Amino acid sequence: MNYTSLLEWHTAHKEQALYGRYLTINQLQPLLDRIPDLFVKESLGYSVQNRPIYKVTFGTGEIKILGWSQMHGNESTTTKALFDLFKWFEANKDTEIGQKLLSTFNFTFIPMLNPDGAEAYTRVNANQVDLNRDAQELTQPESLILKQVYTSLDPDYCLNLHGQRTIFGVGEPAQSAVASFLSPSQDALRTVTQSRKEGMAIIAELNEMLQEFIPGQVGRYDDGFNINCVGDTLQQLNIPTILFEAGHFPNDYAREKTRGFMFLSLIRVFESILLLKSEENVSSNPYFAIPENKKCFFDCIIRNINLPEYGVTDMAIQYQETLRDGILYFVPKIAQIADLDSFVGHSEIDFAQEKIEFPENFTLDVGQNLENLQVNSNLPTTFSVKSNNLL
């Protein structure tokens, strides 16, 4: 497939009703209610706060794929990509590639597993439980719903769709990790089993495709084993599972650029499975050649700032994603005051030649909210609040 043309299609035809980072079931409901006849929408049950959880199924093939998004309520980029995928299949159901995929695969997607967390814009559900740490104890209704789906479906492949913070970088020198992937471990030794190897081979294909668009910005997520995680649990069942982590493209806090790369990656997964089915042996080597994620970024770094309490030093600012009256704001807060030579800022400002004066009685401490701070500097700063509606 020509992925440059596919990305152009996405730019022109993505689901316009979905934008930004704050997505709730109320925004998805109209799209689900009028979903085309190609798809079947079914209610799976309800969340802690009685919000509906749906699955969307389509395709008539023998290879069963299960995917779910917004297990963490504040990770919405892949949800947007799923609805873009639905639009693409509807537009291409009569084309050669569309018919090939629809006749080969049986797709089941849960667009929003944690609607309560999505409403509150939190990682956890309404009981303050991280659903991705509840795969064994199954204490939450959302966890039970997901298990019921994968137990009854017995999928051949699983797609665990997430988003990651702006702190992650990849490579040397570090660039922002726009997309990261993982074939989870299924034991503490991180053994490369056959199911892991299949996932690794698919991820290697994703990496090769994405390098055309975001060279040096694809990462490999940490594969430390935790049986309480859903991916690790599924891998123990010998189901090849691929973790998606939608990351930060520079200046793309709405994750609209990243959304496009997630959309491309979903389709590349399906094409890769077709390709790998024709190969007798697959190698894990290209997977391990993908550099591992590292925590090395801040949203902004002020370099060489002269502070009375510290002398000349660096100051890191990180946006705290804050929901206020149904609007998501990105509030700048001081994350660190120290020598930050080993870190990178998504934006950086050098105050080496700039003397600044802070307001009277203002103290600079880690955690300090800077949204109302004004200084006498002539240099541009990020001491402002970004709204989800204005990103």
N, C-alpha and C positions, 0 to 999 in steps of 0.2 A: 504494500500500500504506500502511496505517496503521502508522507506525514506532513510535509509542508502544505500541501493542498488541504489536508485534513484540518490542520491548525487554522488555515484561512476560513474553512467552512465553519469551524467553531467560533471564530471571531464574529462572523456574520450571523450565525444562527443559534448561538447558545440561548438557553432559557432566560429571557429577559426579566421574567417575574422574580428571579432570585438574584440578589446582589449583596455584596458585603459579607460580613462575618456573623451577624446576628440573624440566625434563621430559626424559626419556630414551626411547630406543626400547623399553626394557623396559616402560615405562608405556603406550606406544602399542600394543605387540604384541597384548595381549588384545583391545583394541578392534578392531584390524585383523583379527584371527583370527575374530571373530564379527560382522563387518560385514554388514548386511542384504543381501538378494539384489538390491536396487536397484543396488548398487555392485559393481564388479569390482576386486579387489585383485590387483596383480601386482608381483613382485619385479623391480627394474631392474638389480640388481647389488649390489656391496658397497663399503663404505668402506675406507679405508686399513687399519683394524684389523678388517676383515672383519665389520662390522655391516651388516645388510640395509638397503637403500633401496627404498622402495615407491612405487608410484603408485596412486591410486584414481580410477577413471573411472566416469562415469554420464552419462545423457542421450543422446538420439537425434537431436538437432538438427544443423543444418549449421554453426552458428557455433561455432568451436572456441576454448575458453578454457583456457589453461594457467596454473597457479599453483604456487608452491613456497614453503615456509616453512622456518625454521631453517637457512637457508644459513649464517647465523652461529649457532653452537650455543647461545649464551646469549640468544637472542631468540625466546622461546617463546610470546608472547601470541597471535600469529596462528595458531600451531599449535592452541591451544585453540579459537580461533574457527572453524577449519576443521572440527574434530570437532563443534562446535555446529551448523555449517552442515549437516553430514551428518545429524545428528539431525533438523534442521528439514525437510530434503528427505524423509526417511523418513516423518515425521509428516504431511507435506503433499503426498505424491505423488499423491493422488487429488483434491486440491482444484483449483479453477480456476487459481490462480496457480502451484501446483506443476506441474500438467500443462503449463501454458504455458511455463514455464522449461525443463522437461525435454524438451519437444518442439522447443524453439528452439535449445538449446545442447547442445554435446558438451563435458563438463567433464573435465579431467585435472588432478589435484592431487598434488603430492609433499609429504606432510605434514612430512617431516624429511629434508632433503638432506644434512645434516652430523651424522650420529648420533654420531661420535667427539667432535666439539666439544660436542654436547649432553651427552654423558656426563661430559666434563671441565669443563663449563660455561665454555667459551672461545668467543671469536669465531671463531678459526681452526680448521682441521681438525687431524688427528693429526700432519701434517707441518709444522704451524705456518704454513700458507698460508691467506690470506684468499681464500675461494672467489669473493668478489665482486670480486676483482682478478685473476682467472685466466681471464677469458673469452676472451682471445686466445691465450695460451700453452698453456692446457689441460694443465697439468702434473699435475693430480690426478684420481683416478678419479671423484670426485664431480662435478667439472667436466665430464668426458667424458660421464657419465651424463646430466647436464642437457642438454648439447648434442645428444646422440643423441635425446633426447625431443623437443626443439623442432624439430630437423631433420626427423624422421620425421613429427611431427604437423602441422607448418606451421600454427601457431595463428593465429587472427585477432586475439586479444588475449592479453596476458600480464600476470599479477599477481605482482609481486615483493614478498614479504611479510616485513617486517622489524620491529624494535623499536628505539626510540631512548632515549638516556639521560635522566636527570632534569634535565640541565643546560639543556634547550631551553625557551625561552619564545617567546611570540608577542604582538604588538600593543603598544600604548602606552595606559596602563601595562601592563607585561608580565604575562601570565598563563601558567600552565604549558601547554605544547603537548601536549595529550592525544592528538591525531591529526595527523599530517602526511602530505602526499602529494606526489608528483612525477611529471610527465611528462618523462622524461629527454631530454637533448639528444642529437642524433645528429651534431653537428659542433661544432668549437671556437667557431663564431660563434653557437651556440645558436639556429639558424634554426628558426622555427616552421613546420615541415613539416606535411603533411597528417596523417601518423601521430601526430605530437606533438599536433596540434590536436584529434584525436579523444580522446586521453588527457586533454587539458586540459578538454575539454567534460564528460567523465565526472567528473573531479575537482571541477569546479564544481558538479555535481549532488550529489556527496558532501558538499561543504561546505554547500550549502543545507540538506540534510537534517540534518546534525550540528549546525548552529547552534541547532536546537530544543532540543538536549540539553546541549551544551557551548558556549554562545555565547562568541565571542572566543577559543576555545581550539583552533582548527584552523589549522595552519600549512602553508606551501608550502616544501618542502625545496629546498636549493641545487641549481641545475641546471648547475653547472660540468661540462664535458665530460671524460670519461675513458673511452677506448675499451676499457680493460681491465675495466670494470664490465659486468656482464651486461646491465643495463637499457639502457645506451648501445649495446651491441653489437646487442641486439634491435631497438632503435629504428633503427639503421643499416640493418637488414633491412626497414624500413618496417612493423614490427609494433607497433601501439600498445601501450605498456607503462606500467603504473601501479605506482609504488613506494608501498607502504604503510609507514608508520613508526608503530608503536604506542607512544604516549608515556605520560606520568605524569599520572594524575588525582590530585588532592591526597589524601594519606594512603593511597594505593592502591598500595603497593609490591608487592603480589601481582599487580597489573595485572588484577584481576577486573572492575573497572568498565570499564577500557579494552577488555578482552576483548569486552564487550557492544557497544561502539561499533565495533569491528572486524567483528563479526558483522553488524551493521546495514549497514556499509559494503560488505561483500561482496555482500549481496543488492541494495543500491542500485546497484552496478556493473551487475548483470544487468538491472535495470529501466531503467537509464540507456541501456544499449546498445539496448534495444528502442525507447526514445523517440527516440534520436538517429538510428536507422536511418530514421525517418520524416521527418527534417529534411534539407533540401537543403544548407543552409549552417550551420556551427557557428562560434561566435566564441571566441577565446582571451581576450577581455577579462575575463570573470568569473574566470577562473583567475588572471590577474595581479593581480586585486583582492584575492586572498587574501594576507595578510601573510606575509613570509618568516620562517622560523625564525631565532632568534638565541640564542647561548649567554649566558644572563644569569641562570641560577638555580644555587643550591646547595641541598643537602638541608636545611641549617640554617645560619643566620647568627646569631652572638652579637654584638649591637650594644653599642657603648660599653663594652667590657671594658678595665679598667685593668691593663695588663701591664707589669712592671718593665722589660722590654727595649724596649718600644714606646710606652709611655704609653697614653692612651685611644685605642682603635682598634676595628676590627671583626675578627671571626674567622669564617671559613667552614669548615663541616664537611661532608664528602662521604662517603657510605657506599661502602665498597669491598665489592663482592659477592664473597664468599669461600666456597668449597666445603670443608667439613670433614666427613670420614667420611660422605659422602653427603647431608649437610644443608647447605643454602645459608644463609649468614649475611650480614647487612648490617653491616659493621664501620665505626664512625665514625672518620674520620681527618681531621686538619687539612689543608684544601686551600689556604687562603690566609689571611694575616694582613696586613690593609691597610684603607684606607678603601674600603668596599664600597657606597657610596651608589648606584652604578649597577647593583647586583645585587639580586636578590630571593631570599629563602630560602623553601623550601616550609614551613618553620617558622622563626620568629624569636623571639629572647629579648633583651630589653633589660636590660643590667646597669648602666644609668646610675646607679642609686641603690644598687647592690650592691657591697660590697667582698668580694672573694673571696681565699682563700689556697689555693695549690696545694700538694700534698705536697712534702716536702723533697727536693731533688735532681731535681725534675721540671722539664724544660725544654720550652718550647713551640716546636716547629719544624714547618714544613710537612712533611706526611707522617707526623707523630706519631700513633700509634695511641692512641685515647682510650677503648678499651673497658673498661678497668679503672680509669679515672680517677674519683675522688670528690673533690668540692670542698666547702667549707663553706657554699655558697650555699643559701638557702632556696627559690630559684626552681627551677622544673622545667627540666631539661636533657635533651638527647638523647644524653648520654654513656652509651649503653647499646647492646647488640647486639641486633638484630632477627633472628629466625630465620625462614626461609621458611615453617616450619610454624606460626608464630605471627603472621604479618602480618595 
